[in-house]
């Protein structure tokens, strides 16, 4: 049986439509758990810049809002989408709000954490804006901490796009 990949998962887009990650096959994905009222929220601007700079080469940034950390994204999906667009010009794909930890965590997030555990081997997502870089083969390349600025990922993204 084939090794599981990101393409085995689906989600629901922020506007309520099914979003099958298999539709992104062959692309490099940067998957991020986001929040609208977090100290790291300005990273939306950097993520949007990465999307603009590398989309033509095959990068897809995918945001997954989560309200798990400090209740920093309590609003409805429609309000989150509006906030991201108005304040940061977000045009990359955003999914509906999910849980990223615990028994109710979205299956994609369970898989991502298992593929690339965090600091000292812990799997749990510690805060908003944890990021996972996924290669064209659908496998996780690297996990980034919430305080890792999007601009600092450029070399890794460029390497993944060339692979």
Secondary structure, DSSP 4 states (H G I P E B T S, - for coil): -PPP-GGG-EEEBTTS-EEEGGGGTTSEEEEEEE-TTSTTTTHHHHHHHHHHHHGGGTEEEEEEE--TTTTTT-S-HHHHHHHHHHHH---SEEEPP---SSTTS-HHHHHHHHHS--GGG--S--STT-EEEE-TTS-EEEEE-TTS-GGGGHHHHHHHHH-
